[in-house]
Amino acid sequence: MTRGRNYQTEAIVLKYRPIGESDRLITFFSSTLGRITGIARGVRRPGSRLGGSLEPLNIVQVSLARGRLFETVSETSVIKDFDGIKSDLNKVALALYVAELTDSFADDWSSNQKLYDLVGRTLADFNKNEYPLYLIHFFELKLLKFVGYDPEFWECVECREKLLPDKYPFAPDMGGVLCSKCQLNFDYFPLHISLGAMKILRYLQRQKDNESISSGVTLPQLDLKEVSEILRNYLRFVAERQLKSTAFLDLVTEMPFGDTSKFT
Ligand SMILES: [Zn+2]
């Protein structure tokens, strides 16, 4: 979609930071235009009409005016504010991690409708009372696929031999696992996937791209921890930088919660 001097788009608010005396620089992820950065002028003054609608994780209808460096935000209305997320610290951490990953991988001025739908669906799932923590790994895998870095867990990335579920080394720079013969050609692998983690990765990767994942499955906690480490490492490799909210996420997910059943 090309944009005129003034235009409207539906977008998810990914983050903001203060700029100048009373303004904020807002990063949006638009359904039709990809990542957009816009200035919301006067938004930090009391009574600003833009104020509350531009909170991170909101889905908004936003009116923007084209600018040289950044767009100018002229009007917004909230479509969804995900109340169920914002009242729960653990959900906030997960949702901000989703926003951070999206910010890291989405391109400016380039629509990625599949990724947009995935982010919206993931936030809607977190907004519900019950949600499985493996939803975040489903999100990570589908995001990697939609930005062109789908990891290979089904065949050797070197010789393309189909692999039975087993333990294999994972080479981030090659984007997948290697068979027992091919791995002899390499000295060192930073990551190894156990049989249990491999089954979960394949299970999550096999789920449909455009539907919410079923929340009724129980997956082994120890294997999920490994899946988390593998995906986090691979995402780091792909993003080539540390993801700021990862430390925050690790912190809150290790906090003692009364009912841990929803985390499996
Ligand atoms: Zn091989």
Boltz pocket constraint, residues with backbone or C-beta under 6 A from the ligand:
constraints:
  - pocket:
      binder: B
      contacts: [[A, 156], [A, 157], [A, 158], [A, 159], [A, 160], [A, 161], [A, 178], [A, 179], [A, 180], [A, 181], [A, 182], [A, 183]]
      max_distance: 6.0
